[in-house]
Amino acid sequence: MSRPSVLFACRANAGRSVAAKLLAEHYADGRVSVDSAGSEPGDGVHPEIAAVLAERGLNSSRERPAPFDPDGTYDVVVTMGCGDTCPLYAGATYADWPLDDPKGQDLATVRRIVDEIDGRVRALLQDLVPELSIVSGSETSRDEV
């Protein structure tokens, strides 16, 4: 059985979608293929997102905002503020997560936004891989024994 694939999409691919991607990769522990992209990719990850992810033990230094891959194939596409410029991928299930834009926000606000993304990511992964045991915080995800 192949791994489910998820695309997290936002406008700049520098905040919400990066946070969702890194959280999903952390919790999925290789069980889900995860990508992120943006309709208008920025120059780099927003520093406030990088700071909040670092507080959670997640390193965003390797992330580079990227455009949508027109040849990509995904089981699920999660949109977060890209509006009419979000991509259409045949056969994908779509979910829209209406989230505040973290760019330029204070750390308390960014933490709240990342907390909301975290909860949504965990719920999505439980739907995609029900046998995956997801723990919060800095612990890694593990299968039930």
trRosetta pair geometry for C-beta under 8 A, 3 or more apart (Angstrom, degrees):
i j d omega theta_ij theta_ji phi_ij phi_ji
3 30 7.9 -96 -110 156 148 58
3 31 6.2 176 -132 169 107 38
3 32 5.7 173 175 -117 105 27
3 33 5.0 116 105 -22 121 90
4 32 5.2 -26 72 -126 89 89
4 33 7.1 -157 98 30 40 79
4 75 4.7 -78 -159 43 84 155
4 76 7.0 28 168 2 114 106
4 128 4.4 -126 58 -168 163 119
4 129 6.8 -143 17 -49 124 90
5 32 7.2 156 -98 -177 28 73
5 33 4.1 -23 -108 73 81 112
5 34 7.7 -171 -154 -70 57 30
5 35 7.4 16 -177 4 97 103
5 73 6.9 74 72 106 151 69
5 74 4.8 -122 111 -130 103 60
5 75 5.1 127 51 5 67 89
5 76 7.5 180 95 31 50 70
6 24 6.4 -110 75 -175 142 161
6 32 6.0 16 3 165 112 120
6 33 7.1 162 22 86 64 59
6 34 5.3 -9 65 -112 98 69
6 35 7.2 -179 93 33 53 66
6 74 6.4 81 -126 -162 16 112
6 75 6.8 -44 -70 60 58 88
6 76 4.7 -14 -112 71 81 102
6 77 7.6 163 -160 -88 56 30
6 78 6.6 14 -174 -3 104 106
6 124 7.1 87 -118 149 150 133
6 128 7.4 -77 -54 -74 119 162
7 35 4.9 -20 -109 75 74 99
7 36 6.9 144 -165 -99 60 32
7 37 6.5 -23 -167 20 109 102
7 68 8.0 61 -178 -131 143 88
7 72 6.6 82 -75 143 141 146
7 74 4.5 -74 -9 -93 106 160
7 76 7.4 -173 29 97 64 56
7 77 4.8 -10 64 -116 104 76
7 78 7.1 -176 90 28 53 66
7 87 7.8 -38 122 58 153 125
7 89 7.3 109 22 -7 145 152
7 92 7.6 -29 28 -141 113 150
8 16 7.5 -145 165 125 116 79
8 17 4.1 160 124 -147 101 80
8 20 4.1 167 -129 90 157 130
8 21 5.2 -137 35 -56 134 81
8 24 7.3 179 -37 -2 129 141
8 34 7.3 14 -7 -170 105 93
8 35 7.3 -171 25 96 69 48
8 36 4.4 -23 68 -106 96 90
8 37 7.9 145 79 22 54 55
8 78 5.1 -17 -112 68 65 106
8 80 6.8 5 -176 1 87 122
9 13 7.8 -43 -144 -83 46 93
9 17 6.0 26 -114 -103 5 136
9 36 7.2 180 -75 -155 38 61
9 37 5.8 -15 -110 69 79 77
9 38 6.9 149 -160 -97 63 40
9 39 7.4 65 179 -37 103 84
9 68 6.9 21 -121 -90 118 108
9 77 6.1 10 -3 -175 124 96
9 78 6.8 167 24 83 75 50
9 79 5.0 -28 75 -107 105 64
9 80 6.8 161 85 23 51 75
9 82 5.3 -58 142 -1 99 146
9 86 5.4 107 121 -137 141 92
9 87 6.5 -145 -117 22 156 93
10 13 6.1 158 63 -72 84 47
10 15 6.7 -87 102 62 159 84
10 16 4.7 121 -68 64 156 109
10 17 4.2 -152 8 -28 104 109
10 36 7.8 -5 16 -171 90 103
10 38 5.6 -28 81 -108 62 92
10 39 7.8 -106 126 8 31 87
10 79 7.4 133 -83 -167 51 54
10 80 4.3 -37 -85 77 101 95
10 81 5.1 25 -146 60 90 96
10 82 5.5 -178 -158 -49 25 95
11 38 5.6 28 127 -162 23 106
11 39 5.4 -47 -132 46 52 99
11 40 5.4 -8 174 40 82 96
11 81 5.6 -66 -17 117 100 96
11 82 5.0 168 -69 -103 59 69
11 83 7.7 27 -79 13 103 92
11 85 7.3 71 -115 70 75 129
12 15 6.5 52 69 4 112 95
12 38 5.1 -43 117 -159 9 160
12 40 6.0 -33 -90 88 57 81
12 41 6.4 87 -169 -146 47 27
12 42 3.8 31 -175 -33 109 108
12 46 7.9 77 101 -46 139 103
12 65 6.1 -54 158 -128 67 144
12 103 7.3 61 32 -62 153 139
13 17 5.2 -51 -123 68 60 135
13 18 6.7 100 174 -48 58 90
13 36 5.7 146 -145 138 97 96
13 37 5.4 -46 -94 -175 140 23
13 38 2.9 -129 -21 -22 95 111
13 41 4.9 -27 43 -115 120 80
13 42 6.7 -163 62 18 67 83
13 65 4.0 130 89 -142 101 82
13 66 5.9 -104 137 41 162 52
13 67 7.9 -141 -2 -79 150 26
14 18 6.3 0 -161 -15 16 132
14 38 7.1 -12 -14 -44 73 158
14 41 7.4 119 -42 -163 96 59
14 42 3.8 -21 -39 41 145 135
14 43 7.7 34 -100 48 143 47
14 44 6.5 79 -134 102 115 30
14 45 5.3 178 -160 -121 71 34
14 46 5.1 103 138 -30 98 80
14 49 7.2 159 144 28 62 147
14 65 5.0 -28 -66 -74 86 124
14 103 7.4 52 94 -84 111 111
15 18 6.3 121 50 30 3 105
15 19 6.7 -12 160 -10 48 108
15 45 7.5 136 -73 -159 43 66
15 46 4.7 18 -83 10 92 132
15 49 4.8 -168 -132 -57 62 144
15 101 6.6 78 86 -163 160 68
15 102 4.6 179 -167 50 127 104
15 103 5.7 -100 -62 -52 148 80
16 19 5.9 -60 -150 36 27 110
16 20 6.3 23 156 -16 65 108
16 80 4.3 -137 124 129 143 147
16 81 6.6 108 29 20 153 123
16 97 7.8 -176 175 91 131 119
16 99 5.5 139 -123 85 137 138
16 101 7.2 -85 -31 -120 116 52
16 102 6.6 152 -59 2 74 106
16 113 7.2 -89 -98 162 88 119
16 117 6.4 -174 -154 -90 75 136
17 20 5.6 -52 -144 39 33 112
17 21 6.2 38 155 -23 65 105
17 36 4.0 144 152 -160 104 117
17 37 7.1 -94 158 41 156 26
17 38 6.5 -170 32 -69 151 87
17 80 6.0 -177 -62 45 78 126
18 21 5.7 -52 -146 35 30 113
18 22 6.3 22 160 -12 65 107
18 36 5.8 172 -80 107 44 164
18 45 5.4 177 168 -120 174 106
18 49 6.1 88 77 144 121 146
18 53 7.8 -74 126 -53 100 153
18 60 6.1 61 161 -140 125 122
18 63 5.1 87 -140 172 117 158
18 65 7.9 -67 -61 -84 119 72
19 22 6.2 -61 -146 41 27 104
19 23 6.1 23 158 -14 64 112
19 49 5.7 -115 -57 -158 105 112
19 52 7.6 -4 -111 89 123 116
19 53 6.2 -147 -114 -74 78 112
19 102 7.8 77 -23 3 143 153
19 113 7.7 107 54 121 171 95
19 114 5.2 -124 -160 -118 144 89
19 117 5.0 69 115 101 120 164
20 23 5.9 -60 -144 42 27 109
20 24 6.0 26 159 -19 65 110
20 36 6.8 137 72 -95 95 124
20 78 6.7 -134 169 90 159 139
20 80 7.2 172 -21 -25 144 151
20 117 5.2 -114 -77 -171 79 118
20 120 7.6 -40 -117 87 108 109
20 121 5.6 177 -147 -80 74 117
21 24 5.9 -60 -146 38 25 109
21 25 6.3 23 158 -16 64 107
21 34 5.3 148 -147 149 73 116
21 35 7.0 -41 -119 156 121 13
21 36 4.0 -87 -52 -30 135 124
21 63 7.5 134 80 -116 135 127
22 25 5.8 -51 -143 37 31 110
22 26 6.2 36 155 -22 63 107
22 53 5.9 36 91 -146 155 134
22 58 4.7 103 155 179 129 136
22 60 6.2 -71 -62 -89 154 84
22 63 7.3 -69 -58 -61 114 137
23 26 5.6 -56 -149 35 30 115
23 27 6.3 15 160 -7 67 110
23 58 7.1 -52 -72 -84 57 162
23 114 7.9 162 -57 -169 135 87
23 117 6.4 149 16 126 156 102
23 118 5.5 -140 -144 -107 150 67
23 121 4.6 113 111 69 121 172
24 27 6.2 -62 -141 45 28 100
24 28 5.5 19 166 -15 68 119
24 32 6.4 -79 168 87 106 131
24 34 4.6 156 102 -112 124 148
24 121 5.0 -128 -71 -159 78 118
24 124 7.5 -38 -107 83 112 123
24 125 6.4 170 -138 -66 80 116
25 28 6.1 -58 -128 42 23 105
25 34 5.2 -129 -64 50 82 144
26 29 7.8 2 159 -60 28 63
26 58 6.1 -74 -61 -97 139 114
26 140 7.0 -125 180 -123 74 71
26 141 7.3 117 134 -8 59 102
27 121 6.5 140 25 131 143 110
27 122 6.1 -138 -143 -98 166 73
27 125 5.5 -161 113 6 124 173
27 132 7.6 85 151 153 87 131
27 134 4.9 21 -164 -133 114 110
27 141 4.6 80 -166 -41 52 134
28 31 4.7 -136 178 52 84 84
28 32 4.0 -90 -147 29 150 100
28 34 6.7 158 27 -35 151 124
28 125 5.6 -141 -81 -130 86 128
28 129 7.0 108 -136 24 87 146
28 132 6.9 -35 -130 -144 53 156
28 141 6.6 44 -45 50 7 152
29 132 7.6 168 36 -145 107 112
29 140 6.1 93 -87 171 116 104
29 141 4.6 -139 -20 71 118 98
29 142 7.1 76 -32 -80 171 37
31 125 7.9 90 82 -161 116 105
31 129 5.0 60 139 -110 133 168
31 132 5.8 -170 71 -89 164 127
32 125 6.4 -118 -15 -123 151 91
32 128 5.9 58 -99 116 128 146
32 129 6.3 -125 -55 -21 103 129
35 69 7.6 -47 166 10 157 124
35 72 7.0 -123 71 -142 163 141
35 74 7.4 -111 41 -91 117 120
36 63 7.8 1 61 -149 130 116
36 66 7.5 117 96 45 66 101
37 41 7.4 -60 -167 -77 65 108
37 66 5.1 -67 -117 92 80 88
37 67 6.0 23 -169 143 111 20
37 68 4.6 127 127 -87 143 51
37 69 6.7 -147 -73 -8 158 74
37 87 7.7 17 89 -7 130 133
38 41 4.5 136 64 -83 112 61
38 42 7.1 10 71 -5 165 74
38 65 5.7 -27 22 -164 131 101
38 66 7.1 127 23 70 79 42
38 67 6.8 -71 69 -108 60 40
38 68 7.5 -135 67 -43 18 76
38 82 6.8 -171 -151 -97 62 122
39 67 7.7 51 -134 -140 19 75
39 68 6.9 10 -90 -21 54 113
39 82 4.5 133 -14 -156 124 114
39 83 7.9 -74 15 51 165 78
39 85 3.6 85 -151 125 152 124
39 86 6.7 -80 -60 -75 124 38
39 87 7.9 -174 -87 -38 87 77
40 85 7.4 28 -27 125 88 162
41 65 3.6 153 -167 142 94 107
41 66 5.7 158 -103 33 147 3
41 67 5.4 -97 -19 -61 122 62
42 46 7.6 35 87 -57 166 77
42 65 4.7 143 51 -36 65 168
43 65 7.0 33 28 28 8 130
44 64 7.2 -47 -113 -125 60 60
44 65 6.8 -126 -85 -6 14 104
45 49 5.7 -114 173 79 95 117
45 50 5.0 109 114 -61 121 102
45 60 4.7 -167 156 148 176 129
45 63 5.2 67 -58 85 125 118
45 65 7.5 170 -65 -46 53 87
46 49 4.4 82 69 6 95 107
46 50 6.9 -166 90 -9 48 85
46 102 6.2 159 87 99 155 100
46 103 5.1 -131 -110 -104 145 72
46 104 7.9 -91 -155 -26 127 50
47 50 5.4 -52 -144 37 37 115
47 51 6.2 41 156 -24 68 103
48 51 5.7 -48 -147 33 32 114
48 52 6.6 27 156 -14 63 105
48 102 5.9 -154 97 153 119 104
48 103 7.4 152 39 -127 122 28
48 104 7.3 -143 -4 -34 144 9
48 105 6.2 165 137 62 165 71
48 106 7.9 -174 -136 -177 138 9
48 107 6.4 -150 -152 -90 97 62
48 110 4.6 -156 152 -73 110 159
49 52 6.0 -59 -148 40 31 105
49 53 6.1 28 156 -15 67 110
49 60 6.8 93 118 -74 94 175
49 102 5.6 106 -70 100 93 143
49 110 6.5 -140 -81 -161 51 126
49 114 7.4 146 -137 -75 72 117
50 53 5.9 -59 -145 41 27 109
50 54 6.2 31 155 -23 64 108
50 60 4.6 -128 -115 59 78 132
50 61 7.6 78 -143 -66 121 60
51 54 5.7 -55 -149 34 28 113
51 55 6.8 36 150 -24 61 100
51 107 6.5 -74 107 -113 132 109
51 110 7.5 68 70 101 101 152
52 55 5.5 -44 -155 25 36 117
52 56 7.0 25 150 -9 62 105
52 102 8.0 -94 16 -166 145 148
52 107 6.6 166 -73 -152 97 81
52 110 4.8 -150 -40 127 144 112
52 111 5.5 -166 -130 -83 124 62
52 114 4.9 -180 137 -14 137 157
53 56 5.7 -64 -157 43 38 106
53 58 4.1 -77 177 79 94 108
53 59 7.5 -179 128 -62 112 8
53 60 5.1 81 78 -34 151 116
53 114 7.1 -155 -68 -133 67 145
54 57 7.5 57 -170 -71 35 13
54 58 6.9 -105 -76 65 29 58
54 59 7.0 55 -101 -98 76 50
54 60 7.4 -88 -51 11 81 96
55 111 7.8 -29 65 -104 154 103
56 114 7.6 -148 -25 150 142 138
56 137 7.7 -158 -148 -163 84 36
56 138 6.5 -178 -178 -84 57 77
57 138 4.4 80 2 -129 147 107
59 62 7.0 56 122 4 100 94
60 63 4.8 -42 -171 18 76 125
66 69 8.0 4 142 -46 119 86
68 72 7.1 -108 179 15 75 133
68 87 4.3 158 -160 -52 157 138
69 72 3.7 99 83 -41 108 106
70 87 7.6 -154 -104 -139 54 129
72 87 7.8 59 54 126 120 159
72 89 6.3 -59 94 -108 89 134
73 89 6.6 155 -126 -174 38 122
73 91 7.4 5 -155 67 92 124
73 92 7.8 -173 -169 -63 51 101
74 77 5.3 99 95 -63 142 83
74 89 5.3 59 37 105 96 162
74 92 4.7 31 84 -108 88 125
75 91 8.0 -55 -116 129 43 93
75 92 6.4 124 155 -127 11 70
75 93 6.6 -2 155 21 63 96
75 128 7.4 114 101 -127 139 115
76 92 6.3 143 -108 -168 12 91
76 93 5.1 -27 -106 67 71 93
76 94 7.7 152 -160 -90 59 24
76 95 6.7 2 -170 6 104 107
76 124 7.0 163 139 -167 162 118
76 128 7.0 -95 -9 -83 142 124
77 86 7.6 131 148 173 127 112
77 87 7.0 -124 -149 75 151 92
77 89 5.8 140 -47 30 138 120
77 92 4.7 50 -11 150 104 143
77 93 7.4 174 24 81 68 43
77 94 5.2 -22 69 -107 95 73
77 95 7.6 173 88 29 49 65
78 94 7.8 151 -91 -160 32 53
78 95 5.0 -18 -112 71 76 98
78 96 7.6 153 -163 -98 57 23
78 97 5.9 19 -179 -7 105 113
78 120 8.0 133 -154 142 146 123
78 124 7.1 -39 -69 -106 140 158
79 82 5.6 -105 -156 35 101 100
79 86 4.5 -10 -117 -121 133 150
79 94 6.8 8 -5 -165 108 101
79 95 7.3 -178 24 89 70 46
79 96 4.8 -25 68 -111 101 74
79 97 7.2 174 82 25 47 69
80 96 7.6 159 -78 -161 40 59
80 97 5.0 -17 -95 69 89 97
80 98 7.9 170 -138 -98 60 17
80 99 5.3 -12 -155 34 106 114
81 98 7.8 105 -65 -133 77 49
81 99 6.8 -84 -34 60 113 78
81 101 6.2 126 -145 -76 168 93
82 85 5.1 -103 165 78 92 86
82 86 4.2 120 88 -72 115 80
83 86 6.7 172 71 -18 26 93
89 92 4.2 51 85 -8 105 133
95 124 7.5 -150 45 -103 162 118
97 117 7.5 91 148 -109 153 71
97 120 5.7 74 -120 -178 137 167
99 113 6.0 99 180 -153 110 96
99 116 6.2 166 -120 101 109 131
99 117 6.6 35 -116 -69 158 90
100 105 7.4 75 133 -69 121 153
100 109 7.3 -79 106 174 146 106
100 113 5.5 -107 65 -97 96 118
101 105 7.7 161 105 -30 61 117
102 105 5.1 -93 -160 28 53 124
102 109 7.1 166 -131 118 73 93
102 110 4.6 78 -155 -117 116 85
102 113 4.8 -154 -77 71 106 159
102 114 7.5 45 -89 -46 150 83
105 109 3.9 -103 168 89 124 129
105 110 5.2 154 87 -53 111 82
105 113 7.3 98 67 -9 159 136
106 109 5.1 91 59 11 73 103
106 110 7.1 -144 98 -4 35 91
107 110 5.5 -56 -141 41 36 111
107 111 6.1 42 157 -25 69 102
108 111 5.7 -50 -148 32 29 114
108 112 6.7 31 151 -19 61 103
109 112 5.6 -52 -153 33 34 113
109 113 6.5 32 150 -17 66 104
110 113 5.6 -52 -147 37 35 111
110 114 6.2 32 155 -15 68 106
111 114 5.8 -56 -143 42 30 108
111 115 6.2 37 153 -25 64 105
112 115 5.6 -50 -148 32 30 115
112 116 6.6 29 153 -18 62 103
113 116 5.8 -55 -154 34 32 111
113 117 6.5 32 149 -17 65 104
114 117 5.4 -50 -145 38 37 113
114 118 6.1 47 151 -28 66 103
115 118 5.5 -51 -149 31 30 118
115 119 6.7 29 155 -17 62 102
116 119 6.0 -53 -151 34 32 109
116 120 6.5 27 154 -13 64 109
117 120 5.8 -62 -149 42 32 109
117 121 6.0 34 154 -23 69 108
118 121 5.8 -55 -145 34 26 111
118 122 6.5 25 158 -17 62 106
118 136 7.3 75 162 -134 126 100
119 122 5.9 -55 -149 36 29 109
119 123 6.5 27 155 -16 64 107
120 123 5.7 -55 -148 38 32 111
120 124 6.3 34 153 -20 66 107
121 124 5.7 -55 -147 37 30 112
121 125 6.3 28 156 -17 65 107
122 125 5.9 -56 -146 38 30 109
122 126 6.4 32 155 -21 64 105
122 134 5.0 169 -143 127 97 153
122 136 7.3 -31 -80 -83 151 88
123 126 5.7 -54 -149 34 31 112
123 127 6.6 32 152 -19 63 104
124 127 5.7 -57 -155 34 33 111
124 128 6.3 22 153 -13 68 110
125 128 5.6 -59 -142 42 34 107
125 129 6.0 -29 177 39 72 98
125 132 5.9 -76 152 84 103 147
125 134 6.1 106 91 -67 130 143
125 141 7.9 -86 145 -111 152 164
126 129 7.3 -78 -123 68 19 59
126 130 6.2 49 179 -114 62 52
126 132 6.8 -133 -100 67 50 99
126 134 6.5 -96 -65 8 92 130
127 130 7.4 7 -138 -71 15 78
129 132 4.0 55 111 -17 111 120
131 143 6.3 16 139 -142 98 94
131 144 6.6 -110 -174 23 79 103
132 141 6.0 11 178 169 101 131
132 143 6.6 -65 -116 -96 47 66
133 141 6.4 163 85 -167 57 78
133 142 5.4 -24 69 78 112 65
133 143 6.1 121 11 -143 98 17
133 144 5.0 119 -46 -55 128 75
134 141 4.9 -26 -110 -114 59 114
135 139 4.3 -35 104 91 131 126
135 140 7.4 48 52 83 110 22
135 141 6.3 176 22 -99 75 54
135 142 7.4 14 -5 17 115 88
136 139 7.3 55 78 43 28 101
142 145 7.9 -22 146 -36 115 91
